[in-house]
Amino acid sequence: MKIAIYTIALNEEKHVKDWFESGKDADLLLIADTGSTDNTVAEAKKLGIEVKEISVNPWRFDTARNASLALLPKDIDMCIQLDMDETLSPGWRKEVEKAFAEDNFWPTYKQVTSWSPDGEPINFFYYFKIHHRHNFAWKHPIHEVIEPKDGAFYPRKEIDVRTYHKQDVTKDRTSYLKLLQMAVSESPNDWRMNHYLCREYSYKADFQNVIHSAYKALDIGYGWDQERASTCIWASQAAQGLGYMHWAYEWAKKGTQEAPEFYEAWHWRAQIAHLMGKWSDCYYSATKIDSLERQISHLNNLDAWNWWGFDLAALSAHKLGFHQEAVDFGLRAIKGNPSLERLNSNQTFYEKSLKESLNP
């Protein structure tokens, strides 16, 4: 069988070598260059990567990806769309060959997006950018997805392949908002597009539109519970930014209703409750950390789990007169972030309050 790895590129010189090394077991590596002015093309050709130049105007990611897919020879069996700032796990070819042999023509796999200091994956997405050469096309001007052209059903199983994405934060994202607005206008009932548009407004601190788009997204009625909760968190943050703390609190509560097993939503609710002096709810929300399991996903908040949740639990426990719990939670917060001086100062106060409560 033949496997091709393909991508689009614009000024990706610094990623070319790693991209090649990770995918060199493919039968074909193809870059559709969209107008690079650095040494992307020269470096790629030097390594034996096939490079084709394409022009997409007005720009849409789905149009560009479909153009790159169309450049692949017809006798390719399986394709992997791999961005230039992504790499594949060793042994990927054997797994893709196995998937093809089992008629698993559109498998799922994990894309890792962040790591702990010791190298363990923290956050990941489930991706599905490995696909059969024929009957597939890209859809949406941004946050594009690959789908069967005829809507056919493909039984999909996860394969033991990982891609690793180290986001290039220097990339220009000024066009993203316009493209997301276009995507929502084209697919008004698509949960993902509405969710991402809400997030983009949040990035830009456009608070009114964050709240408006959150209402619209949640009214669609489906979507992954953690993403629905995250949409509520952005709306809560927007309400806070507008100075409407009661509204921020209601949105925070809705986030925990959307995803009651997602501690990050409870952590945000605890933050808002803390700011409003709602100590019982701050304690109730923050201490969920001891009854919920950490879910590894792209929405994971490492600080919430390592120290911040314990910090909020300690603060609220102290305010409620639970002095021993304040000391215990405070120690756990310090363990997770020993360099934060405020935690150490708070701990001294908690221990003093405990001593005074035991010796009135």
C-alpha positions in Angstrom: 0.0 0.0 0.0 1.0 3.6 -0.5 0.8 6.3 2.2 1.2 10.1 1.5 1.7 12.9 4.0 0.5 16.2 2.8 0.2 19.8 4.1 0.0 23.5 3.3 2.8 25.8 4.2 3.6 29.5 4.4 7.1 30.5 5.7 7.7 27.2 7.7 11.4 27.0 7.2 12.1 26.3 10.9 9.8 23.3 10.9 10.8 21.6 7.6 13.5 19.3 9.0 11.5 17.9 12.0 8.4 17.5 9.8 10.5 15.5 7.3 12.2 13.3 9.9 8.9 12.4 11.5 7.2 11.5 8.2 10.0 10.1 6.1 8.6 6.6 6.1 5.8 7.7 3.9 5.8 6.9 0.2 5.2 10.6 -0.6 5.7 13.8 1.3 4.0 16.7 -0.3 3.9 20.4 0.6 1.5 22.8 -1.1 3.3 26.1 -0.6 1.0 29.2 -0.5 3.7 31.8 -1.1 6.6 31.4 1.3 9.2 34.2 1.2 11.7 32.4 3.4 13.7 29.2 2.6 10.8 26.7 3.1 10.7 25.6 -0.5 14.5 25.3 -0.9 14.9 23.4 2.4 12.0 21.0 1.6 13.3 20.2 -1.9 16.8 19.6 -0.5 15.3 16.8 1.6 13.4 15.3 -1.3 10.0 16.6 -0.3 7.7 17.3 -3.3 6.7 20.9 -3.3 3.9 22.4 -5.4 2.9 26.1 -5.4 -0.7 27.0 -5.0 -2.6 30.3 -4.7 -5.8 30.6 -2.7 -7.6 34.0 -2.9 -9.7 34.8 -0.9 -8.1 32.6 1.7 -9.9 29.7 3.2 -8.2 26.8 4.9 -10.6 24.2 3.5 -9.9 25.4 -0.1 -6.2 25.3 0.5 -6.3 21.8 2.0 -8.5 20.5 -0.8 -6.1 21.9 -3.3 -3.2 20.1 -1.6 -5.2 16.8 -1.4 -6.0 17.0 -5.1 -2.3 17.1 -5.9 -1.7 13.6 -4.5 -1.5 10.8 -7.1 -4.7 8.7 -7.5 -2.9 5.5 -6.5 -2.2 6.6 -2.9 -4.2 4.5 -0.5 -4.1 6.4 2.8 -3.3 10.0 3.5 -2.1 11.9 6.6 -2.7 15.6 6.8 0.2 16.8 9.0 0.7 20.5 9.7 4.3 21.8 9.5 4.4 22.3 13.3 3.3 18.8 14.0 5.2 15.5 14.2 4.2 11.9 14.2 5.0 9.3 16.8 7.6 6.6 15.9 6.1 3.5 14.3 3.1 5.3 12.8 3.4 3.6 9.4 2.8 0.1 10.8 -0.3 1.4 12.6 -1.7 3.0 9.4 -1.0 -0.1 7.4 -2.9 -2.2 10.0 -5.8 0.3 9.9 -6.0 0.0 6.1 -5.9 -3.8 6.2 -8.8 -3.7 8.7 -10.9 -1.3 6.5 -10.4 1.3 9.1 -10.2 4.0 6.5 -10.8 7.0 8.8 -9.3 6.2 12.2 -9.0 8.4 15.2 -5.8 9.1 17.1 -4.6 11.5 19.8 -2.9 14.8 19.2 -0.8 15.9 22.1 -0.7 19.7 22.6 1.1 20.2 25.9 3.4 18.4 28.3 4.3 18.4 32.0 7.9 19.3 32.9 8.8 15.6 33.0 7.5 15.1 29.5 4.2 13.5 30.2 1.3 14.5 28.0 -1.1 16.9 29.7 -3.6 17.9 27.1 -4.7 16.2 23.9 -7.4 16.2 21.2 -8.9 13.2 19.4 -8.0 13.9 15.7 -9.1 12.2 12.5 -6.9 13.7 9.8 -5.7 10.2 8.6 -8.1 9.2 5.8 -8.5 7.2 2.6 -7.3 8.9 -0.5 -10.7 8.9 -2.2 -14.2 10.2 -1.3 -12.9 12.7 1.3 -12.9 16.5 1.3 -12.2 19.4 3.7 -15.0 21.6 5.0 -15.1 25.0 6.8 -13.0 28.1 6.1 -11.2 27.6 9.4 -11.0 24.9 12.1 -11.6 22.8 9.0 -12.5 19.1 9.2 -12.1 16.2 6.7 -15.4 14.4 5.9 -16.7 11.8 3.4 -17.9 13.6 0.3 -21.1 11.6 0.1 -21.8 11.5 3.8 -21.1 7.7 3.9 -20.7 6.0 7.3 -17.2 4.8 8.1 -16.7 2.7 11.2 -13.9 4.3 13.1 -11.5 2.9 15.6 -8.7 4.5 17.5 -5.2 3.6 16.4 -1.9 3.8 18.4 -0.6 6.9 16.6 0.1 10.2 18.2 0.8 13.5 16.6 2.6 16.2 18.6 1.7 19.8 18.1 4.0 22.6 19.5 2.0 25.6 18.6 3.9 28.4 16.8 2.6 31.4 18.8 4.3 33.8 16.3 1.8 33.0 13.6 -0.6 35.7 12.6 -4.2 35.0 13.6 -5.7 38.3 12.5 -7.8 36.6 9.8 -9.3 34.1 12.2 -12.2 36.1 13.4 -13.4 37.0 9.9 -13.1 33.3 8.9 -15.0 32.1 11.9 -17.8 34.6 11.3 -17.9 33.2 7.7 -18.0 29.7 9.0 -20.9 30.4 11.3 -22.8 32.1 8.5 -22.3 29.1 6.3 -23.1 26.5 9.0 -25.2 28.3 11.6 -26.1 25.2 13.5 -22.6 23.7 13.6 -21.6 23.5 17.3 -17.8 23.6 16.7 -17.9 26.7 14.6 -20.1 28.6 17.1 -17.9 27.4 20.0 -14.7 28.5 18.3 -16.3 31.9 17.4 -17.2 32.5 21.0 -13.6 31.6 22.0 -12.2 34.0 19.4 -14.3 36.8 20.8 -13.0 35.9 24.2 -9.4 36.2 23.0 -10.2 39.7 21.7 -12.0 40.7 25.0 -15.1 41.5 22.9 -17.4 40.9 25.9 -20.7 41.6 24.3 -20.1 39.3 21.4 -18.8 36.6 23.7 -22.1 36.5 25.6 -24.2 36.7 22.4 -22.2 33.9 20.7 -22.4 31.8 23.9 -26.2 32.0 24.0 -26.3 31.0 20.3 -23.8 28.1 20.7 -25.6 26.6 23.8 -29.0 26.9 22.1 -27.8 24.5 19.4 -28.4 21.7 21.9 -25.4 19.4 21.4 -21.7 19.5 21.8 -19.1 17.9 24.1 -20.0 18.7 27.7 -16.5 20.1 28.5 -16.6 22.5 25.5 -20.1 23.6 26.5 -18.8 24.3 30.0 -15.9 26.2 28.6 -18.3 28.3 26.6 -20.1 29.2 29.8 -16.8 30.1 31.4 -15.9 32.5 28.6 -19.4 34.1 29.0 -18.8 34.3 32.8 -15.5 36.0 32.2 -17.1 38.4 29.8 -19.8 39.3 32.3 -17.1 39.9 34.8 -15.3 42.1 32.4 -18.5 44.1 31.9 -18.9 44.5 35.7 -21.9 42.3 36.0 -20.8 39.9 38.8 -24.2 38.4 39.4 -24.4 37.5 35.7 -20.8 36.1 35.9 -21.9 33.9 38.8 -24.9 32.6 37.0 -22.8 31.7 33.9 -20.3 30.0 36.2 -23.0 27.9 37.8 -24.3 27.0 34.3 -20.8 25.8 33.4 -20.9 23.2 36.3 -24.3 22.1 35.2 -23.2 21.5 31.7 -20.2 19.4 32.8 -20.5 18.3 36.4 -17.5 16.0 36.1 -15.2 18.7 34.8 -13.3 20.2 37.7 -12.1 23.2 35.6 -15.7 24.5 35.6 -16.0 24.1 39.4 -12.7 25.8 39.8 -13.9 28.8 37.8 -17.2 28.9 39.8 -15.0 28.9 43.0 -13.1 31.9 41.7 -16.2 33.9 41.0 -17.7 32.9 44.4 -14.5 34.0 46.1 -14.6 37.4 44.4 -18.2 37.8 45.5 -17.6 36.6 49.1 -19.9 33.5 48.6 -17.7 31.4 50.9 -20.0 28.4 51.2 -20.2 28.0 47.4 -16.5 28.7 47.0 -15.8 25.9 49.4 -18.3 23.6 47.8 -16.9 24.2 44.4 -13.2 24.2 45.2 -13.3 21.0 47.2 -14.8 19.1 44.3 -11.1 18.6 43.5 -11.1 15.6 46.0 -14.1 13.9 44.4 -13.5 14.4 40.7 -11.0 12.7 38.4 -8.7 14.8 36.3 -9.6 14.5 32.7 -6.8 14.8 30.2 -8.0 17.0 27.3 -7.1 20.2 25.6 -9.2 22.1 28.2 -7.2 20.9 31.2 -6.1 23.6 33.6 -2.9 22.4 35.2 -2.8 25.2 37.8 -6.3 24.4 39.0 -5.3 20.9 39.8 -1.8 21.5 41.1 -2.4 24.3 43.5 -5.1 26.8 42.8 -8.0 24.6 43.6 -6.4 23.8 47.0 -5.7 27.5 47.5 -9.4 28.4 47.0 -10.5 25.6 49.2 -8.2 26.8 52.0 -9.3 30.4 51.7 -13.0 29.5 51.9 -12.4 26.9 54.6 -10.8 29.6 56.7 -13.6 32.1 56.1 -16.1 29.4 57.2 -14.2 28.6 60.4 -12.9 25.2 59.2 -9.4 26.0 60.5 -7.9 22.5 60.3 -9.1 22.1 56.7 -7.7 25.5 55.8 -4.3 24.4 57.1 -4.5 21.0 55.3 -5.6 22.5 52.0 -3.1 25.3 52.3 -0.3 22.8 52.6 -1.4 21.0 49.5 -1.5 24.4 47.6 2.1 25.1 48.7 3.2 21.6 47.6 1.9 22.4 44.1 3.4 25.9 43.9 6.1 26.3 46.6 7.5 29.5 45.0 4.3 31.5 45.4 4.9 33.6 48.5 1.2 34.5 49.0 0.5 30.8 49.7 3.2 30.7 52.4 1.9 33.9 54.0 -1.6 32.6 54.0 -0.4 29.3 55.6 1.1 31.2 58.5 -2.2 32.9 59.0 -4.2 29.6 58.8 -1.9 28.0 61.3 -2.2 30.9 63.7 -6.0 30.9 63.4 -6.1 27.1 64.1 -3.9 27.6 67.2 -6.2 30.4 68.4 -9.3 28.3 67.8 -7.8 25.4 69.9 -6.7 27.7 72.7 -9.4 30.5 73.0 
